[in-house]
Amino acid sequence: MSDAPTQVTEAITSESPAVNGDEDDGDRTGELPVVIDTASDDLDELALTRLHDSIQTEELRHTIQISATEEPAFQSQVVWADDERPFDDTIDDLPAGGISIDTSAATEIIPIDHEPPTPSSGSPTIAAAAAIEEPTALMNPQLTVTSFIGIVAAVVTLIALTADILSITTSAGAEFADVANAVGFRTGTWHLDNLGSNLIAIGLLGALGLAVGAVGTIIGRPWGPGLVGGSGLSVLGTTALTIGLVEFPVRAAQNFAASASGEFTIDITRDLGYWALFAAAGVGLIAFFASMNDLLVDRQAGLNPYIHALGALAVVIAAVAPLVPIANSSWSVNWLLNSVEGWPNELMIGRLVQLGALAVGGLLGFLSVRPTGLALAFGAVFPAAMLTMSTWLGLGTLSIAPGYRNPGGVAGTTTNLLVGASIGSVVVLAVAIAMAWDSHHRE
């Protein structure tokens, strides 16, 4: 140990105040007042502090010297810095049993009441780490209500497109051939293409849209539910018009039975395909309403409103064009039952359903100005436009335009107004889809 002094005596400087001879000696107590010099006191404290540091330095140096002269660690007895201070369990510096560690406190999970701060996009490092932790763009495949209904509607539509719709047989002989030709009566089995040569192709477009939209919905694409809803409206319109067209051969058989005289029978059978048309129309309507929930919750960035407004205008014109009367006909023919046009009531209702589905799908789809709405418009408008173009180009033996025909017109023909509106709606669809694609990739 060092021989440095271990006791310090604090010097106190005092001064006696001047004593005036006039003061009363009786007030004095015999004690001199002491005045502490603060400056001298600070110096004494500084000296004490340095002395204490010097003592600790000497002890540390002594300890280092002892450790250096002994054997390597863990091979000799532990030597205390102070040789005169033996190891004693009674000394309170270190408990005899060692330092106990509370493992429960060490493993205790401390709850956090607040959420961790959101990484700032301004920092490249933090932004990169956040990008790594973000989920992938493709969500986990999940079967939703909309996708399930889309799959069911696609299957039912395929059944309606391929199954027998109507069968008519008779026991009447060849002697009734003239009467049959006069009223347009014939026997046989009807499929969809017997009622309209382009109906199967348009029906397949609707079924394909339902299937693709269902898959898109399962993998989380925003256009998936919209395509399901729009294709459902397309299937609704196509099947409603087909149900009305079925009444033409049925009415011809009824006219033949009323005109011909003699002993014969006529059997009219509505087969599986006929009832599948009703089922497809119903499921298509349900698919549209199911997609409305996805359309309302679509919060993606809005698309170009001017292009979509132009598309909505083109769709309205395309839906109204088949209602325009020609050849001195009247507007009232479009909604009066048993009109002078000779349309079956089912056909009149079916054509209005088809044009209404086209208008609803196009307007809601375009005016929503969202990816889901754009897909809705595409599913409803594109098949109807293809129906118009195939009729205008004369593809097939008897192509059917949307709404069957105009009042006063001829089946298998269309008007320039409908053709122009259909082409315009397709062009606007193409432009809107291209702009939406470009906007998505720029983001």
C-alpha positions as CSV (number, residue, x, y, z in Angstrom):
1,M,0.0,0.0,0.0
2,S,1.0,3.6,-0.6
3,D,2.2,5.7,2.3
4,A,0.1,8.6,1.2
5,P,-1.7,10.4,4.0
6,T,-5.2,9.3,4.7
7,Q,-6.3,12.2,6.9
8,V,-7.1,15.6,5.8
9,T,-7.7,18.5,8.1
10,E,-9.9,21.3,6.7
11,A,-8.5,24.7,7.3
12,I,-11.1,27.3,8.3
13,T,-10.2,30.9,8.0
14,S,-12.0,33.2,10.4
15,E,-11.8,36.8,11.0
16,S,-13.0,38.7,14.0
17,P,-15.2,41.6,13.3
18,A,-14.2,45.0,14.4
19,V,-15.3,45.8,17.9
20,N,-16.7,49.2,18.5
21,G,-16.2,50.6,21.8
22,D,-19.8,51.8,21.9
23,E,-21.2,48.3,21.7
24,D,-22.6,46.8,24.8
25,D,-20.3,44.2,26.4
26,G,-23.3,42.4,27.8
27,D,-24.5,41.3,24.4
28,R,-21.4,39.3,23.8
29,T,-21.5,35.5,24.4
30,G,-17.8,34.9,24.4
31,E,-18.0,33.1,21.0
32,L,-16.3,34.5,18.0
33,P,-18.5,34.5,14.8
34,V,-16.9,32.4,12.1
35,V,-17.0,33.4,8.4
36,I,-16.3,30.6,5.9
37,D,-14.3,31.5,2.9
38,T,-16.0,29.7,0.0
39,A,-13.1,30.2,-2.4
40,S,-10.7,28.5,0.1
41,D,-13.3,25.8,0.7
42,D,-13.5,25.0,-3.1
43,L,-9.8,24.6,-3.2
44,D,-9.8,22.2,-0.3
45,E,-12.5,20.0,-1.9
46,L,-10.5,19.9,-5.1
47,A,-7.4,18.8,-3.2
48,L,-9.4,16.2,-1.4
49,T,-10.8,14.8,-4.7
50,R,-7.3,14.6,-6.3
51,L,-6.0,12.9,-3.2
52,H,-8.8,10.3,-3.4
53,D,-8.0,9.7,-7.1
54,S,-4.4,9.3,-6.3
55,I,-5.1,6.7,-3.7
56,Q,-7.3,4.7,-6.1
57,T,-4.7,4.9,-8.8
58,E,-2.0,3.6,-6.5
59,E,-4.3,0.7,-5.5
60,L,-5.1,-0.2,-9.1
61,R,-1.3,-0.1,-10.0
62,H,-0.5,-2.3,-7.1
63,T,-3.2,-4.8,-8.2
64,I,-1.9,-4.9,-11.7
65,Q,1.6,-5.6,-10.4
66,I,0.4,-8.5,-8.3
67,S,-1.6,-10.0,-11.2
68,A,1.4,-9.7,-13.6
69,T,3.8,-11.6,-11.2
70,E,1.4,-14.5,-10.5
71,E,0.7,-17.5,-12.7
72,P,-1.9,-17.4,-15.5
73,A,-5.5,-17.0,-14.7
74,F,-7.4,-20.0,-13.4
75,Q,-4.2,-21.7,-12.3
76,S,-3.5,-20.0,-9.0
77,Q,-5.4,-18.9,-6.0
78,V,-7.4,-15.7,-6.4
79,V,-5.4,-12.8,-5.0
80,W,-7.2,-9.7,-3.6
81,A,-5.9,-6.3,-4.3
82,D,-5.5,-5.8,-0.6
83,D,-3.3,-8.5,1.0
84,E,-4.5,-7.6,4.4
85,R,-8.1,-8.2,3.4
86,P,-8.8,-12.0,3.4
87,F,-11.8,-13.6,1.8
88,D,-14.6,-13.4,4.3
89,D,-18.2,-14.5,3.7
90,T,-19.3,-11.9,6.2
91,I,-18.2,-9.1,4.0
92,D,-21.2,-7.6,2.2
93,D,-19.4,-6.8,-1.1
94,L,-20.3,-10.2,-2.6
95,P,-22.8,-12.7,-1.1
96,A,-21.4,-16.1,-0.3
97,G,-23.8,-17.8,-2.6
98,G,-22.9,-15.6,-5.5
99,I,-25.2,-13.3,-7.4
100,S,-28.6,-14.8,-8.0
101,I,-30.3,-14.1,-11.3
102,D,-34.1,-14.1,-11.6
103,T,-34.6,-16.0,-14.8
104,S,-38.4,-15.4,-14.8
105,A,-37.7,-11.7,-15.0
106,A,-35.2,-12.2,-17.7
107,T,-37.6,-14.2,-19.8
108,E,-40.6,-12.1,-19.1
109,I,-42.3,-10.6,-22.2
110,I,-42.9,-6.9,-21.8
111,P,-46.1,-5.9,-23.7
112,I,-45.9,-2.9,-26.0
113,D,-49.0,-0.7,-25.9
114,H,-48.2,1.2,-29.1
115,E,-47.6,0.1,-32.7
116,P,-44.1,0.4,-34.1
117,P,-43.5,3.5,-36.2
118,T,-44.1,3.2,-39.9
119,P,-40.8,3.3,-41.8
120,S,-40.3,6.6,-43.7
121,S,-40.3,6.3,-47.4
122,G,-37.6,9.0,-47.6
123,S,-34.9,6.7,-46.2
124,P,-33.6,4.3,-48.8
125,T,-32.5,1.7,-46.2
126,I,-35.7,1.7,-44.3
127,A,-37.8,1.8,-47.5
128,A,-35.9,-1.2,-48.9
129,A,-36.4,-3.1,-45.6
130,A,-40.1,-2.3,-45.7
131,A,-40.3,-3.4,-49.3
132,I,-38.8,-6.8,-48.4
133,E,-41.3,-7.3,-45.5
134,E,-44.3,-6.4,-47.6
135,P,-46.5,-9.3,-48.8
136,T,-46.1,-10.3,-52.4
137,A,-48.3,-8.7,-55.0
138,L,-50.2,-11.9,-55.6
139,M,-52.5,-12.8,-52.7
140,N,-53.0,-16.4,-51.5
141,P,-55.6,-18.0,-53.7
142,Q,-58.9,-17.9,-52.0
143,L,-62.4,-19.0,-53.2
144,T,-64.9,-16.2,-52.6
145,V,-68.6,-16.0,-53.1
146,T,-68.2,-14.1,-56.4
147,S,-65.7,-16.6,-57.8
148,F,-67.9,-19.6,-56.8
149,I,-71.0,-18.1,-58.4
150,G,-68.9,-17.3,-61.5
151,I,-67.8,-20.9,-61.8
152,V,-71.4,-22.2,-61.4
153,A,-72.7,-19.7,-63.9
154,A,-70.1,-20.8,-66.5
155,V,-71.0,-24.4,-66.1
156,V,-74.7,-23.8,-66.3
157,T,-74.1,-21.6,-69.4
158,L,-72.2,-24.4,-71.1
159,I,-75.0,-26.8,-70.5
160,A,-77.5,-24.4,-72.0
161,L,-75.3,-23.9,-75.0
162,T,-74.9,-27.6,-75.8
163,A,-78.1,-29.3,-74.6
164,D,-81.2,-29.8,-76.6
165,I,-83.6,-26.9,-76.1
166,L,-86.8,-27.9,-77.9
167,S,-88.2,-31.0,-79.6
168,I,-91.3,-31.0,-81.8
169,T,-92.8,-34.2,-83.4
170,T,-96.1,-34.8,-85.2
171,S,-98.1,-37.7,-86.6
172,A,-99.3,-35.6,-89.5
173,G,-98.4,-36.9,-93.0
174,A,-97.2,-35.4,-96.2
175,E,-100.6,-34.2,-97.1
176,F,-100.2,-31.4,-94.6
177,A,-97.0,-30.1,-96.1
178,D,-98.6,-27.1,-97.8
179,V,-100.2,-26.0,-94.6
180,A,-97.0,-26.5,-92.7
181,N,-95.0,-24.4,-95.2
182,A,-97.6,-21.6,-95.0
183,V,-97.4,-21.2,-91.2
184,G,-93.6,-22.0,-91.0
185,F,-94.2,-25.3,-89.1
186,R,-91.5,-27.8,-88.9
187,T,-90.5,-30.7,-86.7
188,G,-87.1,-31.7,-85.2
189,T,-84.8,-30.8,-82.3
190,W,-83.6,-27.3,-81.7
191,H,-80.3,-26.2,-80.3
192,L,-79.0,-22.7,-79.8
193,D,-77.5,-22.3,-83.2
194,N,-80.9,-23.2,-84.8
195,L,-82.4,-20.1,-83.3
196,G,-79.5,-17.8,-84.2
197,S,-76.2,-18.8,-85.9
198,N,-74.1,-16.4,-83.8
199,L,-75.7,-17.1,-80.4
200,I,-73.4,-20.0,-79.5
201,A,-70.3,-17.9,-80.1
202,I,-71.6,-15.0,-78.0
203,G,-72.7,-17.5,-75.3
204,L,-69.2,-18.9,-75.2
205,L,-67.8,-15.4,-74.8
206,G,-70.0,-14.9,-71.7
207,A,-69.0,-18.3,-70.3
208,L,-65.3,-17.6,-70.9
209,G,-65.6,-14.2,-69.2
210,L,-67.3,-15.9,-66.2
211,A,-64.5,-18.5,-65.9
212,V,-61.6,-16.0,-66.4
213,G,-63.2,-13.5,-64.0
214,A,-63.7,-16.3,-61.3
215,V,-60.0,-17.2,-61.6
216,G,-59.0,-13.6,-61.4
217,T,-61.1,-13.2,-58.3
218,I,-59.5,-16.2,-56.7
219,I,-56.0,-14.9,-57.1
220,G,-57.0,-11.4,-55.9
221,R,-57.1,-9.4,-59.2
222,P,-59.3,-6.2,-59.0
223,W,-60.7,-6.9,-62.5
224,G,-61.8,-10.4,-61.6
225,P,-65.1,-9.6,-59.8
226,G,-66.0,-7.0,-62.5
227,L,-65.5,-9.4,-65.3
228,V,-67.7,-11.9,-63.5
229,G,-70.5,-9.4,-63.1
230,G,-70.3,-8.0,-66.6
231,S,-70.2,-11.5,-68.2
232,G,-73.1,-12.5,-66.0
233,L,-75.1,-9.6,-67.5
234,S,-74.1,-10.7,-71.0
235,V,-75.3,-14.3,-70.2
236,L,-78.5,-12.9,-68.8
237,G,-79.2,-10.9,-72.0
238,T,-78.3,-13.7,-74.4
239,T,-80.4,-16.4,-72.6
240,A,-83.4,-14.0,-72.2
241,L,-83.4,-13.3,-75.9
242,T,-83.0,-17.0,-76.7
243,I,-85.9,-18.0,-74.4
244,G,-88.0,-15.5,-76.4
245,L,-86.8,-16.9,-79.8
246,V,-87.9,-20.4,-78.7
247,E,-91.5,-19.3,-78.9
248,F,-91.3,-18.9,-82.7
249,P,-91.3,-22.6,-83.5
250,V,-93.8,-23.2,-80.7
251,R,-96.1,-20.6,-82.1
252,A,-95.7,-22.1,-85.6
253,A,-96.8,-25.5,-84.3
254,Q,-99.8,-24.0,-82.6
255,N,-100.8,-22.2,-85.8
256,F,-100.4,-25.4,-87.8
257,A,-102.7,-27.3,-85.3
258,A,-105.3,-24.6,-85.7
259,S,-105.1,-24.4,-89.5
260,A,-104.9,-28.1,-90.5
261,S,-108.0,-30.3,-90.4
262,G,-107.7,-34.0,-89.8
263,E,-106.5,-36.6,-87.3
264,F,-102.9,-35.9,-86.1
265,T,-101.0,-35.2,-82.9
266,I,-98.2,-32.7,-82.1
267,D,-95.8,-33.2,-79.3
268,I,-93.8,-30.2,-78.0
269,T,-91.1,-30.9,-75.5
270,R,-89.0,-28.3,-73.7
271,D,-85.8,-30.2,-73.0
272,L,-82.9,-29.7,-70.6
273,G,-81.4,-26.9,-72.5
274,Y,-84.5,-24.8,-72.2
275,W,-84.5,-25.0,-68.5
276,A,-80.8,-24.5,-68.4
277,L,-81.4,-21.1,-70.2
278,F,-83.5,-20.0,-67.2
279,A,-80.9,-21.3,-64.7
280,A,-78.1,-19.5,-66.6
281,A,-80.1,-16.3,-66.7
282,G,-80.7,-16.5,-63.0
283,V,-77.2,-17.3,-62.0
284,G,-75.9,-14.6,-64.3
285,L,-78.0,-12.0,-62.5
286,I,-76.8,-13.3,-59.1
287,A,-73.2,-13.0,-60.3
288,F,-73.8,-9.4,-61.2
289,F,-75.2,-8.5,-57.8
290,A,-72.3,-10.5,-56.1
291,S,-69.8,-8.4,-58.0
292,M,-71.4,-5.1,-56.8
293,N,-69.8,-5.6,-53.4
294,D,-66.4,-5.8,-54.9
295,L,-67.1,-2.7,-57.1
296,L,-68.2,-0.7,-54.1
297,V,-65.0,-1.5,-52.0
298,D,-62.6,-0.9,-54.9
299,R,-60.4,2.0,-53.6
300,Q,-57.8,2.0,-56.3
301,A,-56.8,5.1,-58.1
302,G,-59.4,6.5,-60.4
303,L,-59.0,6.2,-64.2
304,N,-59.6,8.9,-66.8
305,P,-63.1,10.2,-66.2
306,Y,-63.5,11.8,-69.7
307,I,-62.8,8.6,-71.6
308,H,-65.2,6.7,-69.3
309,A,-67.9,9.3,-69.8
310,L,-67.5,8.9,-73.6
311,G,-67.8,5.1,-73.2
312,A,-70.9,5.4,-71.1
313,L,-72.5,7.6,-73.8
314,A,-71.6,5.1,-76.5
315,V,-73.2,2.3,-74.5
316,V,-76.4,4.2,-74.0
317,I,-76.7,4.8,-77.8
318,A,-76.0,1.1,-78.4
319,A,-78.7,0.1,-76.0
320,V,-81.3,2.5,-77.4
321,A,-80.5,1.9,-81.1
322,P,-82.5,-1.4,-81.4
323,L,-85.6,0.3,-80.0
324,V,-85.6,3.0,-82.7
325,P,-88.6,2.3,-85.0
326,I,-88.1,2.2,-88.8
327,A,-90.5,1.8,-91.8
328,N,-93.3,3.9,-90.2
329,S,-93.4,1.7,-87.0
330,S,-94.0,3.1,-83.5
331,W,-92.0,3.3,-80.3
332,S,-94.9,1.7,-78.4
333,V,-94.3,-1.6,-80.1
334,N,-91.3,-2.0,-77.9
335,W,-93.2,-2.5,-74.7
336,L,-96.9,-3.3,-75.6
337,L,-97.8,-7.0,-75.3
338,N,-99.4,-8.7,-78.3
339,S,-98.2,-5.8,-80.5
340,V,-98.7,-5.6,-84.3
341,E,-95.2,-6.8,-84.9
342,G,-96.3,-10.3,-84.1
343,W,-93.6,-10.8,-81.5
344,P,-94.3,-13.4,-78.8
345,N,-94.6,-11.8,-75.4
346,E,-91.6,-13.8,-74.2
347,L,-89.5,-12.3,-77.0
348,M,-90.6,-8.8,-76.3
349,I,-89.6,-9.2,-72.6
350,G,-86.4,-11.0,-73.5
351,R,-85.2,-8.2,-75.9
352,L,-85.9,-5.6,-73.3
353,V,-83.9,-7.6,-70.7
354,Q,-81.0,-7.9,-73.0
355,L,-80.8,-4.2,-73.8
356,G,-81.4,-3.3,-70.2
357,A,-78.5,-5.5,-69.1
358,L,-76.3,-3.9,-71.7
359,A,-77.1,-0.4,-70.5
360,V,-76.8,-1.2,-66.8
361,G,-73.4,-3.0,-67.2
362,G,-72.0,-0.3,-69.4
363,L,-73.1,2.7,-67.4
364,L,-72.2,1.3,-64.0
365,G,-68.9,0.0,-65.3
366,F,-67.7,3.1,-67.1
367,L,-69.0,5.7,-64.6
368,S,-67.4,4.0,-61.6
369,V,-64.0,5.0,-63.1
370,R,-62.3,2.0,-61.4
371,P,-60.5,-1.1,-62.6
372,T,-63.4,-3.3,-61.3
373,G,-65.9,-1.2,-63.1
374,L,-63.9,-1.2,-66.3
375,A,-63.9,-5.0,-66.3
376,L,-67.7,-4.9,-65.6
377,A,-68.2,-2.7,-68.7
378,F,-66.0,-5.0,-70.8
379,G,-67.9,-8.2,-69.8
380,A,-71.3,-6.6,-70.6
381,V,-70.4,-4.5,-73.7
382,F,-67.9,-6.6,-75.7
383,P,-70.2,-9.7,-76.3
384,A,-73.1,-7.4,-77.4
385,A,-70.8,-5.5,-79.8
386,M,-69.6,-8.8,-81.3
387,L,-73.3,-9.8,-81.7
388,T,-73.9,-6.6,-83.7
389,M,-70.8,-6.9,-85.8
390,S,-71.5,-10.6,-86.8
391,T,-75.0,-9.6,-87.9
392,W,-73.7,-6.6,-89.8
393,L,-71.1,-8.7,-91.6
394,G,-73.6,-11.4,-92.3
395,L,-71.7,-14.2,-90.6
396,G,-73.7,-17.5,-90.4
397,T,-77.0,-18.4,-91.9
398,L,-79.1,-16.2,-89.6
399,S,-77.3,-13.9,-87.3
400,I,-79.3,-12.2,-84.5
401,A,-78.5,-8.6,-83.5
402,P,-79.0,-7.3,-79.9
403,G,-82.7,-6.8,-79.3
404,Y,-83.5,-9.2,-82.3
405,R,-84.4,-6.4,-84.7
406,N,-85.8,-2.9,-84.8
407,P,-89.6,-2.3,-84.9
408,G,-90.6,-2.5,-88.5
409,G,-87.2,-4.0,-89.5
410,V,-86.2,-7.5,-90.7
411,A,-84.5,-10.2,-88.7
412,G,-80.8,-10.7,-89.5
413,T,-80.2,-7.0,-90.2
414,T,-79.1,-4.0,-88.1
415,T,-79.0,-0.2,-88.3
416,N,-76.0,2.1,-88.9
417,L,-76.7,3.7,-85.6
418,L,-76.2,0.4,-83.7
419,V,-73.1,-0.4,-85.7
420,G,-71.5,3.0,-85.1
421,A,-72.3,2.9,-81.4
422,S,-71.0,-0.7,-81.0
423,I,-67.7,0.2,-82.8
424,G,-67.4,3.3,-80.7
425,S,-67.9,1.4,-77.4
426,V,-65.3,-1.1,-78.4
427,V,-62.8,1.6,-79.3
428,V,-63.4,3.4,-76.0
429,L,-63.0,0.1,-74.1
430,A,-59.6,-0.5,-75.8
431,V,-58.4,3.0,-75.0
432,A,-59.6,2.9,-71.4
433,I,-57.9,-0.5,-70.9
434,A,-54.7,0.7,-72.4
435,M,-54.7,3.8,-70.2
436,A,-55.5,1.7,-67.1
437,W,-52.6,-0.7,-67.9
438,D,-50.2,2.2,-68.4
439,S,-51.3,3.9,-65.2
440,H,-50.9,0.6,-63.2
441,H,-47.4,0.0,-64.5
442,R,-46.3,3.6,-63.8
443,E,-47.3,3.2,-60.2
